[in-house]
Structure formats: C-alpha cells, structure tokens
Amino acid sequence: MTSGAVQLVRLSPAVSRVLRVSRPHQYRQVLRKLRLLPAEAVSYYRASARQKIASHREESDPQRLTLILERSRAEVAWVLAKYVK
C-alpha cells in the first residue's frame, strides 16, 4: 500500500443497513418536528438541517454517526424549547 492510498473500511451488512435507513429517517423526523415552529423560522432551520446532513454524508464510522445523531436530537430539542412554550 502506498502512502497516498485511501483505505476502505468494510462495514457489516447489518451496520450498513442501519446507516442507510437512519439518515433519511432522521432527516424526516427533524422535518416533522420543525412543523411545530412558527412559519418564519421553519425555512431557516430546514436549510440548516439539510446543510448539516449534507456535511456528514460521507461519514461511515458507527460511533461517530451515533454521536452526530445524538447531537442533532439535542439541537432539535433546544430549538423547539426556544420557540414552543
């Protein structure tokens, strides 16, 4: 292997399936929760959620993805608490 080569990581079929399903599912959950916000805030947070998901599209480490999903849930809870009282 040369020093500039990229090493590919093989995921088990079960982990790969969970990762494929969880990303779209997580995005749909965020969009559903954003419906609770005032109309003027929805477009901003929808664009923000889309940008954050796009920035982690190539992530394949299950531990890192778990951390990202936990952080996104906390952010959604914070936004909802900010607007919905």
C-alpha positions, 0 to 999 in steps of 0.5 A, spaced: 500 500 500 502 506 498 502 512 502 497 516 498 492 510 498 485 511 501 483 505 505 476 502 505 473 500 511 468 494 510 462 495 514 457 489 516 451 488 512 447 489 518 451 496 520 450 498 513 443 497 513 442 501 519 446 507 516 442 507 510 435 507 513 437 512 519 439 518 515 433 519 511 429 517 517 432 522 521 432 527 516 424 526 516 423 526 523 427 533 524 422 535 518 416 533 522 418 536 528 420 543 525 412 543 523 411 545 530 415 552 529 412 558 527 412 559 519 418 564 519 423 560 522 421 553 519 425 555 512 431 557 516 432 551 520 430 546 514 436 549 510 440 548 516 438 541 517 439 539 510 446 543 510 448 539 516 446 532 513 449 534 507 456 535 511 456 528 514 454 524 508 460 521 507 461 519 514 461 511 515 464 510 522 458 507 527 460 511 533 461 517 530 454 517 526 451 515 533 454 521 536 452 526 530 445 523 531 445 524 538 447 531 537 442 533 532 436 530 537 439 535 542 439 541 537 432 539 535 430 539 542 433 546 544 430 549 538 423 547 539 424 549 547 426 556 544 420 557 540 414 552 543 412 554 550 
